Amino acid sequence: MTVPSVLETAREVREGRLPPHAPARAALVRARTSDDGPMGLHAFLSLTGPDGIPQSLPEGPGPDPLVPDSGFIPDSGLAPDPGSTPRPRGSHGHLSLAGVPVAVKDNICTADLPTTCASSFLEGYHSPYEATVVRRLRARGGVVLGKTNMDEFGMGSSTEHSAFGPTRNPRDRSRVPGGSSGGSAAAVAAGIVPCALGSDTGGSVRQPAALCGVVGVKPTYGRVSRYGLVAFASSLDQVGTFGAEVADAALLLEAISGHDPRDSTSAPLPAPDLMTGLESGVRGKVIGIPREYMPDSLDPEIQARMEEAGERLVAAGASLREVSLPHTRYAVPTYYVLATAEASSNLARYDGVRYGVRAPEARATREVYDASRTRGFGPEVVRRIILGTFGLSAGYHDQYYGRAQRVRALIARDFRRVWADGVDLLLTPTSPTPAFPLGERADDPVSMYLSDVFTVTANLAGIPAVSVPVGVTHGLPCGAQLLAPAWHEAPLLAAARTLERSLREAA
């Protein structure tokens, strides 16, 4: 099923050829139909009712609802995004998302719908405030269609670790959609919505995008506000976007980006103009192929798709160069030491006292903590809390957490060295395998963790990356990942668009 693009829908609504509520109401019907029955997608955990869909567009000139001055902020120490120009927000008019239905991952706070993080601990919880990204998409005329299923608290790579049941892959309903943002990826892949929000801590936007055959973008750390994103690993988490095509994901990212004084990790930079140069191509660009991402053990069909993607970029005017990122082999263990340590700290707030589930039978304070967490947390969350707490414990902190931080610095240094050597972008696989059958890795957490082997480095280094569909392997979608230096989202997405256009022209 295909739906009109974000650009097409917003243009139709802005020009009065389509009522503002019509696209979201049609999407609501598609969502209910797709999720119905025992083999339903189960992409959504909650949906906006018909009465919750705005009947008219937001009024006013559309300045950023949080930042009075959207121009470049001087003395920030950060340069503007190459390939984009500082501008008033919304180069396509302040209603750049007019009437567009957007699916939102259920760890992003909304005031009108529950925010459960797919956990029994937060079942039925309503946030008293909205995330900055939600406020910004609403201010651009976007409509939150519903909250999507996910791995509990973002911990997983298959969306099977949801307290409310797994999501199915629209391309093959016997298989996983990837994770942890599997519900958002499935909603776009099924044609329910043209774009969606997810969060990416170690690949949780890009990996499900690859497995479902859609576009997924992780921006530079600090490009998008994390205010209202429920924390998993604070130094790694970043809100990202999904789209049926590159332009859809880019326009949504443009709408939600920019400095936010409510988030201390938000970079003091304006939202970039990602659309003006989207068709600028890759002529003259040097694209690196990291040898560590192309091991002899890589699936031959995935290898073939990567070679084809490289050839198409060369045909468009780019040149390829083999490069090395030598500390990549340490990325997965480094990521899981750091992510679990931060998770054990962040999830300490769920104690049965302040909010969330509370065990009614408990009488003493310690009993409340123990019983509430036992009842509220799933097995994967418990596993990661235990791992993270161990890594931070006295006598082991420097051996695990401290060493992982030092290796993280080496991984980031590898990327900086490659950029300094004249490489503009990197091309890698997004996932080492296509979508695997539901339940296949449920009892093998190490195998599940290795699903992120090609994606965690971007989070550890804080750089932007995008996954683009590049055909099929074993009859299932395959994604290629492009990575760029920090703040270079515009040339990154231009390269992704070039690859997308070339593949579609050849189809």
Secondary structure per residue as TSV (DSSP state, phi and psi in degrees):
chain	resnum	aa	ss	phi	psi
A	1	M	-	360.0	131.3
A	2	T	-	-115.2	147.4
A	3	V	-	-124.7	158.9
A	4	P	-	-57.4	148.3
A	5	S	-	-68.0	169.0
A	6	V	H	-59.8	-45.5
A	7	L	H	-60.4	-45.9
A	8	E	H	-64.2	-46.1
A	9	T	H	-63.0	-49.0
A	10	A	H	-62.2	-38.9
A	11	R	H	-65.0	-44.0
A	12	E	H	-60.9	-41.0
A	13	V	H	-71.7	-45.7
A	14	R	H	-60.9	-36.5
A	15	E	T	-86.6	3.2
A	16	G	T	81.8	9.5
A	17	R	S	-85.6	-8.3
A	18	L	S	-142.1	129.5
A	19	P	-	-61.7	144.7
A	20	P	T	-57.1	-28.9
A	21	H	T	-87.9	-13.7
A	22	A	H	-63.7	-48.1
A	23	P	H	-60.3	-41.5
A	24	A	H	-68.7	-37.6
A	25	R	H	-66.0	-38.9
A	26	A	H	-66.1	-39.1
A	27	A	H	-66.4	-34.2
A	28	L	H	-62.4	-40.6
A	29	V	H	-64.3	-44.2
A	30	R	H	-62.7	-39.9
A	31	A	H	-63.6	-45.2
A	32	R	H	-66.6	-38.0
A	33	T	H	-67.8	-43.2
A	34	S	H	-68.2	-32.6
A	35	D	T	-87.5	-3.6
A	36	D	-	-79.5	145.8
A	37	G	S	87.8	168.1
A	38	P	T	-64.7	-24.9
A	39	M	T	-104.6	21.4
A	40	G	-	-64.4	159.4
A	41	L	-	-65.6	-36.4
A	42	H	-	57.0	46.1
A	43	A	-	-77.9	-28.0
A	44	F	E	-113.0	143.1
A	45	L	E	-98.0	-26.7
A	46	S	E	-152.2	150.6
A	47	L	E	-127.4	145.6
A	48	T	-	-68.3	134.4
A	49	G	-	-75.0	162.7
A	50	P	G	-54.2	-34.0
A	51	D	G	-72.4	-17.2
A	52	G	G	-88.2	-3.3
A	53	I	S	-86.4	122.4
A	54	P	-	-57.8	140.7
A	55	Q	S	-89.5	-14.4
A	56	S	S	-141.0	167.4
A	57	L	-	-86.2	156.5
A	58	P	-	-59.5	146.2
A	59	E	-	-98.4	165.8
A	60	G	S	101.8	170.7
A	61	P	-	-74.7	-11.8
A	62	G	-	79.6	41.0
A	63	P	-	-69.1	164.3
A	64	D	-	-56.2	127.8
A	65	P	S	-66.6	-10.4
A	66	L	S	-119.5	-22.2
A	67	V	-	-120.6	112.7
A	68	P	S	-64.6	-33.2
A	69	D	-	-115.7	110.3
A	70	S	-	-96.1	9.7
A	71	G	S	-78.6	175.7
A	72	F	-	-61.1	136.6
A	73	I	-	-95.0	113.4
A	74	P	T	-70.2	164.9
A	75	D	T	60.2	23.4
A	76	S	S	-87.6	-18.4
A	77	G	S	80.6	3.7
A	78	L	-	-119.8	135.9
A	79	A	-	-84.7	154.7
A	80	P	-	-61.3	156.9
A	81	D	-	-61.2	120.6
A	82	P	T	-58.0	136.8
A	83	G	T	88.8	-3.9
A	84	S	-	-131.9	163.0
A	85	T	-	-123.0	141.6
A	86	P	-	-57.5	141.7
A	87	R	-	-158.3	161.9
A	88	P	S	-62.1	140.2
A	89	R	S	-57.2	133.6
A	90	G	-	91.6	69.9
A	91	S	T	-66.8	-12.7
A	92	H	T	-105.6	29.5
A	93	G	-	89.9	152.8
A	94	H	T	-68.0	-13.8
A	95	L	T	-102.6	52.6
A	96	S	T	-67.5	-17.2
A	97	L	T	-115.8	26.9
A	98	A	T	-51.3	114.8
A	99	G	T	74.3	1.3
A	100	V	-	-76.8	124.2
A	101	P	E	-76.4	131.0
A	102	V	E	-125.1	129.1
A	103	A	E	-86.4	141.5
A	104	V	E	-125.3	127.3
A	105	K	E	-58.7	145.4
A	106	D	T	-80.2	14.5
A	107	N	T	-108.4	13.5
A	108	I	B	-111.5	121.8
A	109	C	-	-69.6	133.3
A	110	T	-	-130.5	145.7
A	111	A	S	-82.3	-26.8
A	112	D	S	-97.8	-10.9
A	113	L	S	-129.2	154.1
A	114	P	-	-61.4	152.8
A	115	T	-	-123.6	99.5
A	116	T	-	-106.7	-14.1
A	117	C	T	54.5	25.4
A	118	A	T	55.0	33.8
A	119	S	-	-120.4	140.9
A	120	S	G	-61.2	-26.0
A	121	F	G	-63.0	-33.7
A	122	L	G	-111.4	19.0
A	123	E	T	-56.8	124.4
A	124	G	T	80.8	2.1
A	125	Y	-	-71.7	132.4
A	126	H	-	-112.6	123.3
A	127	S	-	-71.5	141.8
A	128	P	S	-79.2	-2.9
A	129	Y	S	-145.4	167.2
A	130	E	-	-109.0	148.3
A	131	A	-	-63.7	149.5
A	132	T	H	-56.3	-41.6
A	133	V	H	-63.7	-33.8
A	134	V	H	-70.8	-43.0
A	135	R	H	-60.8	-39.7
A	136	R	H	-70.2	-40.6
A	137	L	H	-69.2	-34.3
A	138	R	H	-66.5	-39.7
A	139	A	H	-64.0	-25.2
A	140	R	T	-87.7	5.2
A	141	G	T	95.6	-0.1
A	142	G	-	-70.2	155.0
A	143	V	E	-119.6	123.0
A	144	V	E	-74.8	110.3
A	145	L	E	-76.6	-37.5
A	146	G	E	176.9	177.3
A	147	K	E	-106.0	133.5
A	148	T	E	-98.8	154.6
A	149	N	-	-67.9	158.5
A	150	M	-	-163.3	166.5
A	151	D	S	-68.2	140.6
A	152	E	G	-51.5	123.8
A	153	F	G	54.9	21.3
A	154	G	G	81.2	14.2
A	155	M	-	-101.9	91.2
A	156	G	-	158.7	168.8
A	157	S	S	-128.3	21.3
A	158	S	S	-144.3	-7.7
A	159	T	S	60.2	22.9
A	160	E	-	-88.8	-19.5
A	161	H	-	-90.1	45.5
A	162	S	-	-103.1	136.1
A	163	A	T	-66.0	-14.0
A	164	F	T	-111.2	16.8
A	165	G	-	101.0	156.3
A	166	P	-	-77.2	159.2
A	167	T	-	-94.4	148.2
A	168	R	-	-103.2	152.2
A	169	N	B	-79.0	124.9
A	170	P	T	-61.1	-23.5
A	171	R	T	-78.7	-25.8
A	172	D	B	-161.2	105.9
A	173	R	T	-73.7	0.4
A	174	S	T	-91.7	0.4
A	175	R	B	-121.0	164.2
A	176	V	-	-77.8	155.7
A	177	P	-	-91.6	2.0
A	178	G	-	87.7	179.0
A	179	G	S	-167.6	174.9
A	180	S	S	-84.4	-9.9
A	181	S	S	-88.9	40.9
A	182	G	H	-64.4	-34.3
A	183	G	H	-64.3	-42.1
A	184	S	H	-66.1	-43.0
A	185	A	H	-62.2	-43.1
A	186	A	H	-65.3	-37.6
A	187	A	H	-63.7	-37.0
A	188	V	H	-75.3	-43.6
A	189	A	H	-64.1	-32.0
A	190	A	T	-81.4	-4.0
A	191	G	T	77.7	19.3
A	192	I	S	-74.0	-45.2
A	193	V	-	-133.4	155.1
A	194	P	S	-82.6	-15.2
A	195	C	E	-156.2	162.1
A	196	A	E	-156.3	160.5
A	197	L	E	-103.6	141.4
A	198	G	E	-137.8	-174.2
A	199	S	E	-130.0	147.9
A	200	D	-	-130.1	108.4
A	201	T	S	-102.5	-33.7
A	202	G	S	-148.1	18.6
A	203	G	S	129.4	11.5
A	204	S	T	-73.5	-5.1
A	205	V	T	-102.8	-46.1
A	206	R	H	-71.1	-41.5
A	207	Q	H	-65.2	-48.2
A	208	P	H	-66.0	-30.5
A	209	A	H	-60.5	-43.2
A	210	A	H	-65.1	-44.0
A	211	L	H	-71.1	-24.1
A	212	C	H	-101.4	-6.4
A	213	G	T	77.9	37.5
A	214	V	S	-127.6	-179.7
A	215	V	E	-94.6	135.7
A	216	G	E	-135.2	130.5
A	217	V	E	-119.7	128.5
A	218	K	E	-107.8	115.1
A	219	P	-	-77.8	173.3
A	220	T	-	-56.9	141.0
A	221	Y	T	-59.7	124.6
A	222	G	T	99.7	-12.1
A	223	R	T	-68.4	-37.9
A	224	V	B	-118.9	137.5
A	225	S	-	-62.8	139.7
A	226	R	-	-98.0	3.6
A	227	Y	T	-63.3	119.4
A	228	G	T	93.0	-0.7
A	229	L	B	-91.8	120.0
A	230	V	-	-64.0	126.6
A	231	A	-	-74.3	134.8
A	232	F	S	-109.6	-70.6
A	233	A	S	-128.6	102.7
A	234	S	T	-62.2	-29.9
A	235	S	T	-84.5	-1.8
A	236	L	T	-120.7	-29.0
A	237	D	-	-61.8	141.0
A	238	Q	-	-156.0	133.2
A	239	V	E	-69.3	134.3
A	240	G	E	-129.5	176.2
A	241	T	E	-126.4	148.7
A	242	F	E	-113.6	149.7
A	243	G	E	-150.4	153.9
A	244	A	S	-66.7	-26.0
A	245	E	S	-144.0	170.2
A	246	V	H	-59.1	-42.9
A	247	A	H	-60.8	-36.8
A	248	D	H	-62.9	-48.5
A	249	A	H	-66.2	-37.4
A	250	A	H	-66.5	-43.7
A	251	L	H	-66.4	-38.4
A	252	L	H	-66.6	-41.4
A	253	L	H	-63.0	-41.7
A	254	E	H	-58.8	-39.7
A	255	A	H	-69.2	-31.7
A	256	I	H	-99.0	-6.4
A	257	S	B	-79.4	169.1
A	258	G	S	120.1	162.3
A	259	H	-	-65.4	143.8
A	260	D	-	-135.1	113.2
A	261	P	T	-64.9	-13.4
A	262	R	T	-80.8	-10.8
A	263	D	-	-118.9	112.8
A	264	S	T	-68.7	-15.2
A	265	T	T	-95.7	2.6
A	266	S	S	-77.8	126.6
A	267	A	-	-70.7	139.3
A	268	P	S	-77.6	64.2
A	269	L	-	-129.7	149.7
A	270	P	-	-74.3	168.2
A	271	A	-	-66.3	135.4
A	272	P	-	-78.4	154.4
A	273	D	-	-87.1	103.2
A	274	L	-	-96.0	-11.7
A	275	M	S	-94.4	-34.1
A	276	T	T	-58.7	-42.7
A	277	G	T	-99.6	17.8
A	278	L	T	-63.5	-28.9
A	279	E	T	-99.0	17.9
A	280	S	-	-75.4	-14.5
A	281	G	-	80.0	-166.2
A	282	V	-	-127.6	13.3
A	283	R	T	-57.7	128.1
A	284	G	T	86.0	-5.8
A	285	K	-	-79.5	145.5
A	286	V	E	-103.4	121.4
A	287	I	E	-112.7	120.1
A	288	G	E	-86.0	144.2
A	289	I	E	-115.0	101.6
A	290	P	E	-70.5	125.1
A	291	R	G	-65.1	-26.7
A	292	E	G	-68.2	-18.6
A	293	Y	G	-94.0	-2.0
A	294	M	S	-124.0	58.3
A	295	P	-	-69.9	162.1
A	296	D	T	-60.8	-25.1
A	297	S	T	-81.1	-4.6
A	298	L	S	-63.8	137.4
A	299	D	-	-50.2	127.1
A	300	P	H	-57.4	-34.1
A	301	E	H	-69.7	-37.6
A	302	I	H	-66.2	-41.5
A	303	Q	H	-56.7	-42.6
A	304	A	H	-65.2	-39.6
A	305	R	H	-65.5	-37.3
A	306	M	H	-67.3	-41.0
A	307	E	H	-63.5	-40.2
A	308	E	H	-64.7	-42.1
A	309	A	H	-60.8	-42.9
A	310	G	H	-61.9	-41.8
A	311	E	H	-63.4	-37.0
A	312	R	H	-69.3	-36.7
A	313	L	H	-68.3	-37.3
A	314	V	H	-64.1	-42.8
A	315	A	H	-62.1	-25.7
A	316	A	T	-86.9	-0.5
A	317	G	T	113.9	1.1
A	318	A	-	-88.3	166.5
A	319	S	E	-122.6	148.9
A	320	L	E	-104.5	147.3
A	321	R	E	-145.1	129.3
A	322	E	E	-72.5	134.3
A	323	V	E	-132.9	172.3
A	324	S	-	-128.7	136.3
A	325	L	-	-122.1	81.3
A	326	P	G	-62.7	-24.4
A	327	H	G	-90.6	7.2
A	328	T	G	-57.8	-33.3
A	329	R	G	-64.2	-18.0
A	330	Y	G	-96.1	1.1
A	331	A	H	-65.3	-46.3
A	332	V	H	-64.4	-50.4
A	333	P	H	-62.6	-36.9
A	334	T	H	-61.4	-46.7
A	335	Y	H	-59.1	-46.8
A	336	Y	H	-73.1	-25.9
A	337	V	H	-67.8	-48.3
A	338	L	H	-70.7	-45.5
A	339	A	H	-64.7	-42.5
A	340	T	H	-69.7	-35.0
A	341	A	H	-63.1	-46.3
A	342	E	H	-67.5	-35.2
A	343	A	H	-65.0	-40.6
A	344	S	H	-63.0	-32.0
A	345	S	H	-75.7	-48.5
A	346	N	H	-63.7	-36.1
A	347	L	G	-84.9	-0.5
A	348	A	G	-63.8	-21.0
A	349	R	G	-69.8	-18.3
A	350	Y	-	-87.6	90.4
A	351	D	S	-123.2	3.5
A	352	G	S	82.1	3.4
A	353	V	S	-106.7	-51.5
A	354	R	S	-81.4	-45.8
A	355	Y	S	-163.1	169.8
A	356	G	S	86.9	-170.5
A	357	V	-	-64.0	146.6
A	358	R	-	-136.1	128.9
A	359	A	-	-71.6	114.9
A	360	P	T	-69.6	-23.2
A	361	E	T	-79.8	-15.7
A	362	A	-	-72.7	143.5
A	363	R	-	-116.9	-46.3
A	364	A	S	-88.7	160.5
A	365	T	H	-58.2	-47.7
A	366	R	H	-62.4	-37.1
A	367	E	H	-63.9	-38.9
A	368	V	H	-61.5	-46.6
A	369	Y	H	-59.7	-52.6
A	370	D	H	-63.4	-50.5
A	371	A	H	-68.7	-39.2
A	372	S	H	-67.2	-42.4
A	373	R	H	-70.8	-35.7
A	374	T	H	-63.3	-40.4
A	375	R	H	-75.6	-35.7
A	376	G	H	-89.5	-32.3
A	377	F	-	-93.6	140.4
A	378	G	-	-81.8	171.9
A	379	P	H	-63.5	-36.0
A	380	E	H	-69.0	-39.0
A	381	V	H	-64.8	-43.4
A	382	V	H	-60.3	-44.2
A	383	R	H	-57.4	-45.1
A	384	R	H	-73.8	-34.3
A	385	I	H	-63.3	-43.0
A	386	I	H	-64.0	-44.7
A	387	L	H	-61.0	-45.6
A	388	G	H	-67.1	-39.0
A	389	T	H	-65.7	-39.6
A	390	F	H	-62.3	-44.2
A	391	G	H	-65.2	-21.0
A	392	L	H	-101.3	-3.0
A	393	S	S	-71.3	157.9
A	394	A	T	-58.9	133.7
A	395	G	T	92.9	-17.7
A	396	Y	T	-121.7	-9.3
A	397	H	H	-55.1	-52.1
A	398	D	I	-74.0	-30.7
A	399	Q	I	-66.3	-34.5
A	400	Y	I	-110.2	-68.2
A	401	Y	I	-64.2	-47.2
A	402	G	I	-62.0	-43.0
A	403	R	H	-66.2	-39.2
A	404	A	H	-63.1	-37.3
A	405	Q	H	-65.0	-37.6
A	406	R	H	-68.1	-38.8
A	407	V	H	-68.3	-36.6
A	408	R	H	-57.2	-42.5
A	409	A	H	-62.4	-36.3
A	410	L	H	-68.2	-38.9
A	411	I	H	-63.0	-44.4
A	412	A	H	-63.4	-36.7
A	413	R	H	-65.7	-36.7
A	414	D	H	-56.3	-45.2
A	415	F	H	-65.0	-44.8
A	416	R	H	-60.8	-37.3
A	417	R	H	-64.8	-41.6
A	418	V	H	-64.6	-43.5
A	419	W	H	-63.4	-41.7
A	420	A	H	-64.4	-25.0
A	421	D	T	-83.0	7.5
A	422	G	T	98.1	8.1
A	423	V	-	-85.2	133.2
A	424	D	-	-92.1	-38.9
A	425	L	E	-143.5	162.4
A	426	L	E	-121.0	146.1
A	427	L	E	-120.8	125.1
A	428	T	E	-143.7	167.3
A	429	P	E	-66.5	156.2
A	430	T	S	-88.2	-42.9
A	431	S	-	-131.7	144.5
A	432	P	S	-74.4	-12.1
A	433	T	S	-142.6	158.7
A	434	P	S	-74.7	-177.9
A	435	A	-	-57.1	131.8
A	436	F	-	-100.6	160.3
A	437	P	B	-62.9	146.2
A	438	L	T	-55.4	131.8
A	439	G	T	86.7	-9.7
A	440	E	T	-64.1	-37.0
A	441	R	T	-112.8	14.5
A	442	A	T	-60.0	-33.3
A	443	D	T	-104.8	16.5
A	444	D	-	-132.5	77.5
A	445	P	H	-61.3	-33.0
A	446	V	H	-64.3	-44.2
A	447	S	H	-61.4	-39.0
A	448	M	H	-64.2	-43.3
A	449	Y	H	-62.6	-33.1
A	450	L	G	-72.0	-7.5
A	451	S	G	-61.7	-23.0
A	452	D	G	-97.1	13.0
A	453	V	T	-59.6	-31.2
A	454	F	T	-94.9	-7.0
A	455	T	T	-110.5	-25.1
A	456	V	H	-66.1	-26.6
A	457	T	H	-63.2	-35.5
A	458	A	H	-63.1	-37.3
A	459	N	H	-72.0	-40.4
A	460	L	H	-63.7	-34.1
A	461	A	H	-92.0	-12.3
A	462	G	T	74.1	22.9
A	463	I	-	-100.8	161.4
A	464	P	-	-81.5	152.8
A	465	A	E	-153.9	155.6
A	466	V	E	-140.7	141.7
A	467	S	E	-106.0	131.1
A	468	V	E	-123.7	134.5
A	469	P	E	-63.1	133.8
A	470	V	E	-130.7	37.3
A	471	G	E	107.3	-156.8
A	472	V	E	-128.0	151.9
A	473	T	E	-131.5	128.5
A	474	H	T	56.7	33.8
A	475	G	T	77.5	9.0
A	476	L	E	-125.6	156.6
A	477	P	E	-59.8	148.0
A	478	C	E	-130.2	140.0
A	479	G	E	-119.8	144.0
A	480	A	E	-105.7	141.8
A	481	Q	E	-107.3	132.2
A	482	L	E	-111.8	136.3
A	483	L	E	-123.9	150.2
A	484	A	-	-140.8	165.4
A	485	P	-	-62.5	160.1
A	486	A	T	-54.0	138.7
A	487	W	T	72.5	8.8
A	488	H	-	-101.5	41.3
A	489	E	H	-62.8	-35.0
A	490	A	H	-63.0	-53.6
A	491	P	H	-66.9	-29.3
A	492	L	H	-61.1	-48.1
A	493	L	H	-73.1	-29.4
A	494	A	H	-64.0	-39.9
A	495	A	H	-67.1	-40.7
A	496	A	H	-62.0	-40.2
A	497	R	H	-65.9	-39.0
A	498	T	H	-60.6	-45.4
A	499	L	H	-64.8	-43.4
A	500	E	H	-60.6	-46.6
A	501	R	H	-64.0	-42.7
A	502	S	H	-61.9	-43.1
A	503	L	H	-67.2	-37.6
A	504	R	H	-70.8	-36.1
A	505	E	H	-66.1	-29.6
A	506	A	H	-84.5	-16.6
A	507	A	-	-71.7	360.0
